[in-house]
Amino acid sequence: MQRPGCWLVVLGTVLSFCHGTYVPITQAKVDGLPVKYADKEFLVKQKFFFEILRHLHQPIAFEEYLPYTSRWVTDPSKYTNYTEVAEFIQTYEQGVLKKGQIFTIYNYWYAKETVQLYRFFENAIDWDTYYKNVVWARANLNEGMFLSALTLSVLHRKDLQGIVLPAIYEIHPHLFFDGDMFQDATNKRALDPNYGFYANKRNNLALANYTAWFATQFYGEGSLSYFTEDVGLNSYYYYFMMDYAPFLGGDKLGLKNDRRGELYLYMYQQLLARYYLERSSNGLGPIQELTWEAPISTGYYSMLRYWNGVPFRSREANFLWRPYDPIKLNGLKAYEERVRQAIDLGYVVTRDGQRISLRQPEAIDIVGNLVSGSVDSVNVDYYKMIETSARMILAQGDYYGSPSEVWPGVLMHYETSMRDPVFYQFYQRLLGFYSDFKSYLPPYTVDELQFKGVEIKGVSVEKLFTYFEPFDVDISNGLGFNYGGEHSTWNFSVYARKQRLNHKPFSYVLNISSQYAGKGVVRMYMGPKMHSLSQLQYMKKLFVEMDQYMVDLVVGDNQIKRNTRDFYYDIRDRTTYSELYMRIMKAYKGEEPFVLDMSEVHCGWPDRLLLPKGQPNGYPLSFFFIITPYYPPNVPQFSTFDATYTCGTGSGSKYIDALPFGFPFDREINFSNFATKNMHFTDVLVYHVDGNQTNESH
């Protein structure tokens, strides 16, 4: 998500802090523009996280941390809630998932241990306690569990806001690239001791193919592998799920302040709409329906391997439900029916037996929390965890299994879920609750849709081009490294190269006539081309929100020019692990300032995937624009967090206005009053060209 401003890092002097809201900055101006500078304290922390995560599956190799590997901080006064710390220590002493074993957050016991470890980190009262416990956990606990708890801690601890972790696909590259590629890299290292150290990175490449070509090609899904296996897309989903982990919430984290349940449903609706456009662009039909009675026709073989060499569990084509686990399947059906009945009856029953109405628009938040089974659900004991239960069955994993019984498939990891076609089939089914709830709300009235005195007179959009380009990811963190050798790990870089989708930046111009002076909010959507407005009733769920921003209207003619580089939801590529570490160290040593812009942020849609692939002769789409009055949110945007260096998760002030997500496509449409003057559809074509054509004039 794009945020205003930039972030510069220079040296300061403070070296310790207490557990509270930490602002690692001072104000200054450069060329008249406000910028913010981080101090030495922040760089100390940033350096620590990059070092402690290096070669996660090997012992810690940095001598300064070795004294803290044998014992955690035992002083109860060093924790804000020692009871939670004691619970984790008791679990640890009784036995937890061992190092080297396969971890999945979708196993009940592993998830419980992860939450306890997260609380162990969260309750550290100061940095000294925190980092010593992190070092101990890194040395003694399962790698996957450690990474999950640490990431949750960095994302949610108030005093770690703004800290950047290495990209997840560079910490755990085995979850993003197929096993053949790591075998290729291992063979090259065995034959060439300089492999990974050449100055010209072309000599450090490992072979990387899109695995879905083998995994699902029979069903045509393999043609989408560039999308479903895109590291940016899968990282986006991973970080969203970590920001809003279903087992975290409550008053302390305040995730419910972000309209958590509504956001959950809208995020999946948008993912499926974007996936549908990519399918359509490749000549594939609608997403297949998933029922619990019929076999799953699309098998899936990920070709991924865990660090220990074990392949991910696969699913045979025409997978049959009943022979697998009819008890769990019947339980899942019952959970779905409970939510469906609540929506139809118009109320939910809380843990203490109270009824809450589901006939108000804002109740979508309640429904979303019910469906996700988050801790912010009004009654998770009764409505259960539909999503988690379904993933266990679809992945053929065991929800209550012991370590020896767990063999996860891709649906049991946030990082790999989007590779599997059944991911989209299941969430299409789950979103039935979303549409069921909205069907009980009345269509928007003219007064709710229009912006009196404001009319969009026309829109002009530059020509749209997409192309494939080579992209290199540093996977060296997933390869063994000899710290006793003559080379530094920070000079060791092995790259996986893939072709990825990108688009030429484009601009559009909105011409607006206004009899009103003041604030308005523009929303821009992308969806299938329609031959008549009546098709919108069925296609509205296939529209993707591309941008949203506030404008100041003047009386008369208003011309608004917007470029894709300004789009609100989009983020750029991340800097590689080693490069970013070296920049951190230069700043840490006082050699140069460390400029960190919001391209390092984790919470946003990859800018490259703004448009579907398109076709050589043009793929038809509709862009939809609507400008609405400004309806202030409950908490003014950016008022409770600093948007220049943090995503504001749990702040309650992330959103521009108070309108429902997806407005005006989120309800049934009354076509007798829908087409108001503040709306505008325009047809566009997306042209797919060869990469070497992108700089040519068209």
C-alpha positions as CSV (number, residue, x, y, z in Angstrom):
1,M,0.0,0.0,0.0
2,Q,1.5,3.3,-1.0
3,R,2.0,5.8,1.8
4,P,3.0,9.4,1.7
5,G,6.6,10.5,2.3
6,C,9.9,8.6,2.5
7,W,12.1,7.3,5.3
8,L,15.8,8.1,5.7
9,V,18.1,6.4,8.3
10,V,21.1,8.0,9.9
11,L,22.9,7.4,13.2
12,G,21.7,8.4,16.6
13,T,22.9,7.5,20.1
14,V,20.1,5.8,22.1
15,L,20.8,2.0,22.6
16,S,17.9,0.7,24.8
17,F,14.2,1.1,25.1
18,C,11.2,-0.1,27.1
19,H,8.2,-2.0,25.8
20,G,5.8,0.7,24.5
21,T,5.1,2.6,21.3
22,Y,8.5,3.4,19.8
23,V,9.0,6.1,17.2
24,P,12.5,5.6,15.7
25,I,12.6,9.0,14.1
26,T,13.3,12.7,14.3
27,Q,11.8,15.3,12.0
28,A,13.7,17.2,9.4
29,K,13.2,18.7,6.0
30,V,15.1,18.0,2.7
31,D,14.5,20.3,-0.2
32,G,11.5,21.7,1.7
33,L,9.9,18.2,2.1
34,P,9.4,16.5,5.5
35,V,11.5,13.4,6.0
36,K,12.1,11.2,9.0
37,Y,15.4,9.9,10.3
38,A,15.9,6.7,12.3
39,D,18.4,6.6,15.2
40,K,21.1,4.2,16.1
41,E,18.7,2.2,18.4
42,F,16.6,1.3,15.4
43,L,19.6,0.2,13.4
44,V,20.8,-2.0,16.2
45,K,17.5,-3.9,16.0
46,Q,17.4,-4.0,12.3
47,K,20.9,-5.5,12.1
48,F,19.9,-8.1,14.7
49,F,16.9,-9.4,12.8
50,F,18.8,-9.8,9.6
51,E,21.6,-11.7,11.3
52,I,19.4,-14.0,13.4
53,L,17.4,-15.1,10.4
54,R,20.4,-15.8,8.2
55,H,20.6,-19.5,7.2
56,L,17.7,-20.3,9.5
57,H,18.3,-24.1,9.3
58,Q,21.9,-23.9,10.5
59,P,23.3,-23.1,13.9
60,I,23.8,-19.5,14.8
61,A,27.1,-18.4,13.5
62,F,27.4,-14.8,14.9
63,E,29.7,-15.0,17.9
64,E,28.1,-12.0,19.7
65,Y,24.8,-14.1,20.1
66,L,26.3,-17.4,21.2
67,P,26.4,-16.6,25.0
68,Y,22.6,-16.4,24.9
69,T,21.8,-19.7,23.2
70,S,21.6,-21.9,26.3
71,R,19.1,-20.1,28.5
72,W,16.2,-17.7,28.3
73,V,15.8,-14.8,30.7
74,T,14.3,-16.3,33.9
75,D,13.7,-13.1,35.9
76,P,9.8,-12.7,36.2
77,S,10.2,-9.0,36.6
78,K,11.4,-8.8,33.0
79,Y,7.9,-9.7,31.6
80,T,4.6,-7.9,31.5
81,N,2.7,-11.2,32.0
82,Y,4.8,-13.9,33.5
83,T,1.8,-16.3,33.7
84,E,1.8,-16.6,29.9
85,V,5.6,-17.0,29.9
86,A,5.4,-19.8,32.4
87,E,2.8,-21.5,30.3
88,F,5.2,-21.5,27.3
89,I,8.1,-22.8,29.4
90,Q,6.0,-25.6,30.8
91,T,5.0,-26.6,27.2
92,Y,8.6,-26.4,26.1
93,E,9.7,-28.6,29.0
94,Q,7.0,-31.2,28.2
95,G,8.2,-31.3,24.6
96,V,7.5,-29.3,21.5
97,L,8.1,-29.7,17.8
98,K,11.8,-30.5,17.4
99,K,14.2,-28.7,15.1
100,G,14.3,-30.1,11.6
101,Q,10.8,-31.4,11.6
102,I,8.1,-30.1,9.2
103,F,6.1,-27.2,10.6
104,T,2.6,-26.1,9.6
105,I,0.5,-23.4,11.2
106,Y,-2.6,-25.4,10.4
107,N,-1.8,-28.2,12.9
108,Y,-3.6,-27.6,16.2
109,W,-0.7,-28.4,18.5
110,Y,1.9,-26.5,16.4
111,A,-0.4,-23.5,16.3
112,K,-0.9,-23.6,20.0
113,E,2.9,-23.8,20.6
114,T,3.5,-20.9,18.1
115,V,1.0,-18.7,19.9
116,Q,2.7,-19.5,23.3
117,L,6.1,-18.7,21.8
118,Y,4.7,-15.4,20.3
119,R,3.5,-14.5,23.8
120,F,6.9,-15.4,25.2
121,F,8.4,-12.8,22.9
122,E,5.5,-10.3,23.3
123,N,5.8,-10.2,27.1
124,A,9.5,-9.2,27.2
125,I,9.5,-5.9,28.9
126,D,12.6,-4.4,27.2
127,W,14.9,-5.0,24.2
128,D,17.6,-6.7,26.3
129,T,15.1,-9.4,27.4
130,Y,13.5,-9.7,24.0
131,Y,16.6,-10.2,21.9
132,K,18.2,-12.7,24.4
133,N,15.0,-14.8,24.3
134,V,14.9,-14.6,20.5
135,V,18.5,-15.9,20.3
136,W,17.6,-18.7,22.7
137,A,14.5,-19.7,20.7
138,R,16.5,-19.5,17.4
139,A,19.0,-22.0,18.8
140,N,16.6,-24.4,20.5
141,L,13.2,-24.4,18.8
142,N,11.8,-25.6,15.5
143,E,12.8,-23.3,12.6
144,G,9.4,-22.9,11.1
145,M,7.7,-22.3,14.5
146,F,10.4,-19.8,15.4
147,L,10.0,-17.8,12.2
148,S,6.3,-17.7,12.5
149,A,6.3,-16.5,16.1
150,L,9.1,-14.0,15.4
151,T,7.3,-12.5,12.4
152,L,4.1,-12.2,14.4
153,S,6.1,-10.4,17.1
154,V,7.8,-8.0,14.7
155,L,4.5,-7.2,13.0
156,H,2.5,-6.7,16.3
157,R,4.9,-5.4,19.0
158,K,4.4,-1.7,19.4
159,D,8.1,-1.1,19.9
160,L,9.1,-2.9,16.7
161,Q,6.9,-1.0,14.3
162,G,8.8,-0.1,11.2
163,I,11.3,-2.9,11.4
164,V,11.8,-4.6,8.1
165,L,12.4,-8.3,7.9
166,P,13.9,-10.0,4.8
167,A,11.3,-11.0,2.3
168,I,9.7,-14.3,3.2
169,Y,10.7,-15.8,-0.1
170,E,14.3,-15.2,0.7
171,I,14.1,-16.5,4.3
172,H,12.3,-19.7,3.2
173,P,12.9,-20.0,-0.5
174,H,12.0,-23.7,-0.4
175,L,8.4,-22.7,0.0
176,F,8.6,-20.6,-3.3
177,F,10.8,-22.6,-5.6
178,D,10.7,-26.2,-6.7
179,G,13.1,-28.9,-5.4
180,D,14.8,-29.4,-8.8
181,M,16.2,-25.9,-8.6
182,F,17.8,-26.5,-5.2
183,Q,19.2,-29.7,-6.5
184,D,20.7,-27.8,-9.5
185,A,22.2,-25.2,-7.2
186,T,23.7,-27.9,-4.9
187,N,25.2,-29.8,-7.9
188,K,26.8,-26.5,-9.2
189,R,28.3,-25.8,-5.7
190,A,29.8,-29.3,-5.5
191,L,31.5,-28.8,-8.9
192,D,32.5,-25.1,-8.5
193,P,33.7,-23.7,-5.1
194,N,33.3,-20.2,-6.5
195,Y,29.6,-20.7,-7.4
196,G,27.6,-18.1,-5.6
197,F,30.5,-15.7,-5.2
198,Y,31.0,-14.5,-8.8
199,A,30.8,-10.7,-9.2
200,N,28.6,-11.3,-12.3
201,K,25.5,-12.8,-11.0
202,R,24.7,-14.5,-14.3
203,N,27.3,-17.0,-13.2
204,N,25.4,-17.6,-9.9
205,L,22.0,-18.6,-11.4
206,A,20.1,-21.7,-10.6
207,L,17.6,-23.3,-13.0
208,A,14.0,-22.3,-12.0
209,N,10.9,-23.4,-13.9
210,Y,7.2,-22.9,-13.1
211,T,6.3,-26.2,-11.4
212,A,2.6,-26.0,-12.2
213,W,3.4,-26.9,-15.8
214,F,3.8,-30.5,-14.5
215,A,1.4,-30.1,-11.6
216,T,-1.9,-29.2,-13.3
217,Q,-1.3,-28.9,-17.0
218,F,-3.9,-31.6,-17.8
219,Y,-6.6,-29.3,-16.6
220,G,-5.3,-26.2,-18.2
221,E,-4.3,-24.6,-14.9
222,G,-0.6,-24.8,-15.7
223,S,-1.0,-21.8,-18.0
224,L,-1.6,-19.7,-14.9
225,S,1.6,-20.7,-13.1
226,Y,3.2,-17.4,-13.7
227,F,0.4,-15.9,-11.6
228,T,-0.3,-18.5,-9.0
229,E,3.4,-19.1,-8.3
230,D,4.4,-15.4,-8.4
231,V,6.6,-14.8,-5.3
232,G,5.1,-11.3,-4.8
233,L,1.5,-12.6,-4.9
234,N,2.2,-15.4,-2.5
235,S,4.1,-13.0,-0.2
236,Y,1.2,-10.6,-0.2
237,Y,-1.1,-13.4,1.0
238,Y,1.3,-14.6,3.6
239,Y,1.8,-11.2,5.2
240,F,-2.0,-10.5,5.2
241,M,-2.5,-13.7,7.1
242,M,0.2,-12.9,9.5
243,D,-1.1,-9.4,10.1
244,Y,-4.5,-10.8,10.8
245,A,-3.6,-14.3,12.1
246,P,-6.9,-15.9,13.2
247,F,-5.5,-17.0,16.5
248,L,-4.5,-13.4,17.5
249,G,-6.8,-10.5,18.3
250,G,-8.7,-9.2,21.3
251,D,-8.5,-5.7,22.8
252,K,-4.7,-5.8,23.2
253,L,-3.9,-6.0,19.5
254,G,-7.0,-4.2,18.3
255,L,-7.2,-6.0,15.0
256,K,-11.0,-5.7,15.2
257,N,-10.5,-1.9,14.9
258,D,-9.7,-2.5,11.2
259,R,-13.1,-3.9,10.4
260,R,-11.3,-7.2,10.5
261,G,-14.2,-9.5,9.5
262,E,-15.3,-7.4,6.6
263,L,-11.7,-7.0,5.5
264,Y,-11.2,-10.8,5.6
265,L,-14.2,-11.4,3.2
266,Y,-13.4,-8.5,0.9
267,M,-9.8,-9.6,0.6
268,Y,-10.8,-13.1,-0.6
269,Q,-13.5,-11.6,-2.9
270,Q,-10.8,-9.4,-4.5
271,L,-8.4,-12.3,-4.8
272,L,-10.9,-14.4,-6.6
273,A,-12.0,-11.6,-8.9
274,R,-8.3,-11.0,-9.9
275,Y,-7.8,-14.7,-10.4
276,Y,-10.9,-14.9,-12.6
277,L,-9.6,-12.1,-14.8
278,E,-6.3,-13.9,-15.2
279,R,-8.1,-17.1,-16.1
280,S,-10.2,-15.3,-18.6
281,S,-7.2,-13.6,-20.1
282,N,-5.8,-17.1,-20.7
283,G,-8.9,-18.5,-22.3
284,L,-10.0,-20.5,-19.2
285,G,-13.5,-20.7,-18.0
286,P,-15.0,-19.8,-14.6
287,I,-13.6,-21.2,-11.4
288,Q,-14.9,-24.8,-10.8
289,E,-17.5,-25.3,-8.2
290,L,-16.4,-27.2,-5.1
291,T,-18.9,-29.4,-3.3
292,W,-18.4,-31.9,-0.5
293,E,-20.3,-34.5,-2.4
294,A,-18.4,-34.6,-5.8
295,P,-14.7,-35.6,-6.2
296,I,-12.2,-32.8,-6.8
297,S,-11.2,-33.2,-10.5
298,T,-8.1,-31.0,-10.2
299,G,-5.2,-32.9,-8.6
300,Y,-2.1,-31.0,-7.6
301,Y,1.6,-31.9,-7.4
302,S,3.5,-28.9,-6.2
303,M,7.0,-30.2,-6.9
304,L,8.1,-28.4,-3.8
305,R,10.4,-29.9,-1.2
306,Y,11.0,-29.0,2.4
307,W,14.4,-28.1,3.7
308,N,14.9,-31.7,4.9
309,G,14.1,-33.0,1.4
310,V,10.6,-34.3,2.1
311,P,8.3,-33.5,-0.8
312,F,5.0,-31.7,-0.2
313,R,2.0,-33.9,0.0
314,S,0.1,-34.1,-3.2
315,R,-3.5,-34.6,-4.1
316,E,-4.6,-37.1,-6.7
317,A,-7.0,-36.1,-9.5
318,N,-10.6,-36.9,-8.8
319,F,-9.9,-36.9,-5.1
320,L,-12.7,-38.7,-3.2
321,W,-14.0,-37.3,0.1
322,R,-15.7,-40.0,2.0
323,P,-13.0,-42.7,2.1
324,Y,-10.6,-40.1,3.5
325,D,-12.3,-38.8,6.7
326,P,-16.2,-38.8,6.8
327,I,-16.3,-37.7,10.4
328,K,-14.3,-34.5,9.8
329,L,-16.2,-33.8,6.6
330,N,-19.6,-34.2,8.4
331,G,-18.4,-31.8,11.1
332,L,-17.3,-29.2,8.5
333,K,-20.8,-29.4,6.9
334,A,-22.4,-28.8,10.3
335,Y,-20.2,-25.7,10.9
336,E,-21.2,-24.3,7.5
337,E,-24.8,-24.9,8.2
338,R,-24.7,-23.1,11.5
339,V,-23.3,-19.9,9.8
340,R,-25.8,-20.2,7.0
341,Q,-28.7,-20.5,9.4
342,A,-27.5,-17.5,11.3
343,I,-27.5,-15.4,8.2
344,D,-30.9,-16.6,7.1
345,L,-32.4,-16.1,10.6
346,G,-30.8,-12.7,10.8
347,Y,-29.0,-13.1,14.1
348,V,-26.0,-14.8,15.8
349,V,-25.9,-16.2,19.3
350,T,-23.0,-15.2,21.4
351,R,-21.2,-17.3,24.0
352,D,-23.5,-16.1,26.8
353,G,-26.7,-16.6,24.8
354,Q,-27.4,-13.1,23.6
355,R,-28.6,-12.4,20.1
356,I,-26.9,-9.9,17.7
357,S,-28.8,-8.8,14.6
358,L,-27.3,-9.5,11.2
359,R,-29.6,-7.2,9.3
360,Q,-27.5,-4.1,9.6
361,P,-24.7,-3.3,7.0
362,E,-22.0,-3.2,9.7
363,A,-22.8,-6.8,10.8
364,I,-20.7,-8.0,7.8
365,D,-17.8,-7.6,10.3
366,I,-19.5,-10.2,12.6
367,V,-20.1,-12.6,9.7
368,G,-16.5,-12.3,8.5
369,N,-15.2,-13.2,12.0
370,L,-17.6,-16.1,12.2
371,V,-16.4,-17.5,8.9
372,S,-12.7,-17.0,9.6
373,G,-13.1,-18.5,13.1
374,S,-10.8,-15.8,14.5
375,V,-10.5,-15.1,18.2
376,D,-12.7,-12.0,17.6
377,S,-15.6,-14.2,16.6
378,V,-18.6,-13.7,18.9
379,N,-18.9,-17.4,19.4
380,V,-16.1,-19.5,18.0
381,D,-17.1,-22.4,20.3
382,Y,-20.4,-22.9,18.4
383,Y,-19.7,-21.6,14.9
384,K,-16.2,-23.2,14.9
385,M,-13.3,-22.6,12.4
386,I,-14.6,-23.4,9.0
387,E,-11.6,-22.3,7.1
388,T,-9.1,-24.2,9.2
389,S,-11.2,-27.4,9.2
390,A,-11.6,-27.2,5.4
391,R,-7.9,-26.8,4.8
392,M,-7.1,-29.8,6.9
393,I,-9.5,-32.0,4.8
394,L,-8.5,-30.5,1.4
395,A,-4.8,-30.9,2.2
396,Q,-5.3,-34.3,3.7
397,G,-3.5,-33.1,6.8
398,D,-4.4,-34.1,10.4
399,Y,-5.7,-31.3,12.5
400,Y,-4.9,-33.1,15.8
401,G,-2.1,-35.2,14.6
402,S,1.1,-35.9,16.3
403,P,4.4,-34.8,14.6
404,S,4.9,-38.2,13.1
405,E,1.4,-38.0,11.5
406,V,1.6,-34.6,9.9
407,W,2.6,-34.4,6.2
408,P,1.4,-31.1,5.0
409,G,0.3,-30.1,1.5
410,V,0.4,-26.6,0.1
411,L,-2.9,-25.5,1.6
412,M,-1.3,-25.9,5.1
413,H,1.0,-23.0,4.6
414,Y,0.2,-19.4,3.9
415,E,3.2,-19.1,1.6
416,T,2.1,-21.9,-0.7
417,S,-1.7,-21.9,-0.6
418,M,-2.3,-19.9,-3.8
419,R,-0.5,-22.4,-6.0
420,D,-3.3,-25.0,-5.7
421,P,-6.4,-24.5,-7.9
422,V,-8.6,-25.9,-5.1
423,F,-7.6,-22.8,-3.0
424,Y,-9.8,-20.7,-5.3
425,Q,-12.5,-23.3,-5.5
426,F,-12.8,-23.4,-1.8
427,Y,-12.9,-19.7,-1.2
428,Q,-15.4,-19.3,-3.9
429,R,-17.6,-21.6,-1.8
430,L,-16.8,-19.7,1.4
431,L,-17.7,-16.4,-0.2
432,G,-21.2,-17.7,-0.6
433,F,-21.7,-16.5,3.0
434,Y,-20.6,-13.0,1.9
435,S,-23.2,-12.8,-0.9
436,D,-25.9,-14.4,1.3
437,F,-25.4,-11.7,3.9
438,K,-25.5,-8.9,1.3
439,S,-28.6,-10.3,-0.3
440,Y,-30.6,-9.4,2.8
441,L,-29.6,-5.7,2.6
442,P,-31.7,-3.4,0.4
443,P,-30.1,-2.1,-2.9
444,Y,-28.5,1.3,-2.6
445,T,-30.9,4.2,-3.1
446,V,-30.3,7.1,-5.5
447,D,-29.3,9.3,-2.5
448,E,-26.7,6.7,-1.4
449,L,-25.2,6.4,-4.9
450,Q,-25.2,9.9,-6.2
451,F,-23.0,12.9,-5.5
452,K,-25.2,15.8,-6.0
453,G,-23.8,18.4,-8.4
454,V,-20.9,16.2,-9.4
455,E,-20.6,14.5,-12.8
456,I,-17.9,12.5,-14.4
457,K,-17.9,13.9,-17.9
458,G,-15.3,11.6,-19.4
459,V,-12.3,9.4,-18.9
460,S,-9.2,8.9,-21.0
461,V,-6.9,6.0,-20.4
462,E,-3.4,5.4,-21.9
463,K,-2.9,2.2,-23.9
464,L,-2.3,-0.8,-21.7
465,F,0.6,-3.2,-22.2
466,T,1.8,-6.2,-20.3
467,Y,4.9,-8.3,-20.8
468,F,7.1,-11.0,-19.2
469,E,10.5,-10.0,-17.8
470,P,13.2,-12.0,-16.1
471,F,13.3,-11.7,-12.3
472,D,16.0,-12.9,-10.0
473,V,15.4,-13.9,-6.4
474,D,18.3,-14.5,-4.0
475,I,17.8,-18.1,-2.6
476,S,21.2,-18.3,-0.9
477,N,19.5,-18.4,2.6
478,G,18.1,-21.7,1.6
479,L,21.4,-23.3,0.8
480,G,24.0,-24.6,3.3
481,F,26.9,-22.3,4.0
482,N,30.3,-23.0,5.5
483,Y,30.9,-20.2,8.0
484,G,34.4,-21.6,8.7
485,G,35.5,-20.8,5.1
486,E,37.2,-17.8,3.7
487,H,34.1,-16.2,2.2
488,S,31.4,-14.1,4.0
489,T,27.8,-15.2,3.9
490,W,26.9,-11.7,2.9
491,N,28.9,-12.1,-0.3
492,F,27.2,-15.4,-1.1
493,S,24.3,-15.0,-3.5
494,V,22.6,-17.7,-5.6
495,Y,19.8,-16.5,-7.8
496,A,16.7,-18.2,-9.1
497,R,15.5,-16.6,-12.3
498,K,11.9,-16.8,-13.5
499,Q,9.9,-14.9,-16.0
500,R,7.3,-12.8,-14.3
501,L,4.4,-10.6,-15.4
502,N,4.7,-6.9,-15.5
503,H,3.0,-3.9,-17.2
504,K,4.0,-0.6,-18.5
505,P,3.0,2.2,-16.2
506,F,0.0,4.1,-17.5
507,S,-2.0,7.2,-16.6
508,Y,-5.6,8.2,-16.9
509,V,-7.4,11.5,-16.8
510,L,-10.8,12.1,-15.1
511,N,-12.8,15.1,-16.3
512,I,-15.3,16.1,-13.6
513,S,-17.8,18.9,-13.6
514,S,-18.7,20.0,-10.1
515,Q,-21.1,22.4,-8.5
516,Y,-19.7,21.5,-5.1
517,A,-16.4,22.6,-3.5
518,G,-14.9,20.2,-1.0
519,K,-13.6,16.7,-0.6
520,G,-14.6,13.6,-2.6
521,V,-13.3,10.1,-2.8
522,V,-12.5,8.4,-6.1
523,R,-12.7,4.6,-6.5
524,M,-11.4,2.8,-9.6
525,Y,-12.3,-0.8,-10.5
526,M,-11.4,-3.2,-13.2
527,G,-13.7,-6.0,-14.4
528,P,-15.0,-8.0,-17.4
529,K,-16.2,-6.1,-20.4
530,M,-20.0,-6.0,-20.4
531,H,-22.4,-5.8,-23.4
532,S,-25.2,-4.4,-21.3
533,L,-25.5,-2.8,-17.8
534,S,-27.8,-5.6,-16.7
535,Q,-24.9,-8.0,-16.8
536,L,-23.4,-6.2,-13.8
537,Q,-25.8,-8.0,-11.5
538,Y,-23.8,-11.2,-12.1
539,M,-20.4,-9.7,-12.9
540,K,-20.1,-7.2,-10.1
541,K,-18.3,-9.8,-7.9
542,L,-15.6,-10.0,-10.6
543,F,-14.6,-6.4,-10.4
544,V,-11.2,-5.6,-8.7
545,E,-10.6,-2.4,-6.9
546,M,-7.5,-0.9,-8.3
547,D,-7.2,2.4,-6.6
548,Q,-8.9,4.7,-4.0
549,Y,-8.0,8.3,-3.1
550,M,-9.3,11.6,-1.9
551,V,-9.6,14.7,-4.1
552,D,-10.4,18.3,-3.4
553,L,-13.1,19.5,-5.9
554,V,-13.6,23.1,-7.0
555,V,-16.7,24.5,-8.5
556,G,-16.5,24.2,-12.3
557,D,-14.3,21.8,-14.3
558,N,-11.9,19.5,-12.5
559,Q,-9.2,17.4,-14.3
560,I,-7.6,14.6,-12.3
561,K,-4.6,12.9,-13.7
562,R,-3.5,9.7,-11.9
563,N,-0.5,7.4,-12.7
564,T,-0.2,3.7,-11.7
565,R,2.9,4.7,-9.7
566,D,0.5,6.6,-7.4
567,F,-2.1,3.8,-6.9
568,Y,-2.9,3.4,-3.2
569,Y,-2.8,-0.4,-2.8
570,D,0.4,-1.2,-4.8
571,I,3.9,-1.8,-3.6
572,R,7.2,-2.2,-5.5
573,D,9.8,-5.0,-5.4
574,R,11.8,-5.7,-2.2
575,T,15.5,-5.2,-1.9
576,T,17.4,-8.5,-1.7
577,Y,18.5,-9.9,1.7
578,S,22.2,-9.3,1.3
579,E,21.9,-5.9,-0.4
580,L,19.6,-4.6,2.3
581,Y,21.9,-5.9,5.1
582,M,24.9,-4.2,3.6
583,R,23.0,-0.9,3.4
584,I,21.9,-1.4,7.1
585,M,25.6,-2.0,8.1
586,K,26.8,1.1,6.3
587,A,24.3,3.2,8.1
588,Y,25.1,1.3,11.4
589,K,28.8,2.2,10.9
590,G,28.0,5.8,10.1
591,E,29.3,5.5,6.5
592,E,26.2,6.7,4.7
593,P,22.5,7.3,5.3
594,F,20.2,4.3,4.8
595,V,17.2,5.3,2.6
596,L,14.3,3.0,3.2
597,D,11.2,3.8,1.1
598,M,7.9,2.1,1.3
599,S,8.9,-0.5,-1.4
600,E,10.2,-2.4,1.6
601,V,6.7,-2.5,3.2
602,H,5.0,-5.9,3.4
603,C,1.3,-4.8,3.2
604,G,0.3,-4.2,-0.4
605,W,-0.5,-5.7,-3.7
606,P,2.4,-6.2,-6.1
607,D,2.4,-3.3,-8.6
608,R,3.4,-5.7,-11.4
609,L,0.2,-7.7,-11.1
610,L,-2.1,-4.7,-11.5
611,L,-3.3,-5.9,-14.9
612,P,-4.1,-9.4,-16.1
613,K,-1.8,-10.7,-18.8
614,G,-4.0,-9.7,-21.7
615,Q,-3.7,-11.0,-25.3
616,P,-1.6,-9.9,-28.3
617,N,-4.7,-8.5,-30.1
618,G,-6.0,-7.0,-26.9
619,Y,-8.0,-8.4,-24.0
620,P,-11.2,-6.4,-23.3
621,L,-11.9,-5.1,-19.9
622,S,-14.1,-2.4,-18.3
623,F,-12.7,0.3,-16.0
624,F,-15.3,1.7,-13.6
625,F,-14.9,5.0,-11.8
626,I,-17.1,6.5,-9.1
627,I,-16.6,9.7,-7.1
628,T,-18.5,9.9,-3.8
629,P,-18.9,12.4,-1.0
630,Y,-16.4,12.1,1.7
631,Y,-17.9,10.1,4.6
632,P,-15.4,10.4,7.5
633,P,-14.4,7.1,9.1
634,N,-14.8,6.6,12.8
635,V,-11.1,7.3,13.3
636,P,-9.5,9.7,10.8
637,Q,-7.0,8.0,8.5
638,F,-3.4,7.9,9.6
639,S,-4.3,9.6,12.9
640,T,-3.2,6.8,15.2
641,F,-0.1,5.5,13.3
642,D,2.7,6.9,11.1
643,A,2.1,5.8,7.6
644,T,5.6,6.6,6.4
645,Y,7.1,3.6,8.1
646,T,4.4,1.2,9.3
647,C,1.2,-0.4,7.9
648,G,-1.1,0.5,10.8
649,T,-2.4,-3.0,11.4
650,G,-4.8,-2.7,14.4
651,S,-4.7,1.1,14.4
652,G,-8.3,1.5,13.3
653,S,-7.3,4.4,11.1
654,K,-6.2,2.7,7.9
655,Y,-9.1,3.7,5.7
656,I,-10.0,6.8,3.8
657,D,-13.7,6.8,4.4
658,A,-16.5,4.8,6.1
659,L,-18.2,3.3,3.0
660,P,-18.4,-0.5,2.8
661,F,-15.6,-2.3,1.1
662,G,-16.5,-2.8,-2.6
663,F,-19.0,0.0,-2.7
664,P,-21.2,0.2,-4.9
665,F,-20.8,-3.4,-6.1
666,D,-21.3,-5.0,-2.7
667,R,-25.1,-5.2,-2.8
668,E,-27.8,-6.3,-5.2
669,I,-28.3,-3.6,-7.9
670,N,-31.6,-1.8,-8.7
671,F,-31.0,-0.8,-12.3
672,S,-33.8,1.7,-12.2
673,N,-31.6,4.1,-10.2
674,F,-28.0,2.7,-10.3
675,A,-26.4,4.7,-13.2
676,T,-25.8,8.0,-11.5
677,K,-23.8,10.9,-13.0
678,N,-20.9,10.4,-10.6
679,M,-20.2,7.0,-12.2
680,H,-18.5,6.1,-15.4
681,F,-17.6,2.9,-17.3
682,T,-15.0,2.9,-20.0
683,D,-13.8,0.0,-22.2
684,V,-10.1,-0.7,-22.4
685,L,-7.9,-3.4,-24.1
686,V,-4.9,-5.0,-22.5
687,Y,-2.2,-5.9,-25.0
688,H,0.4,-8.5,-24.2
689,V,3.7,-8.0,-26.0
690,D,7.2,-9.5,-26.0
691,G,9.5,-8.0,-23.4
692,N,11.7,-6.3,-26.0
693,Q,8.7,-4.5,-27.4
694,T,7.8,-2.7,-24.2
695,N,10.0,0.4,-24.9
696,E,8.8,0.7,-28.5
697,S,6.2,3.3,-29.4
698,H,2.7,1.9,-30.1
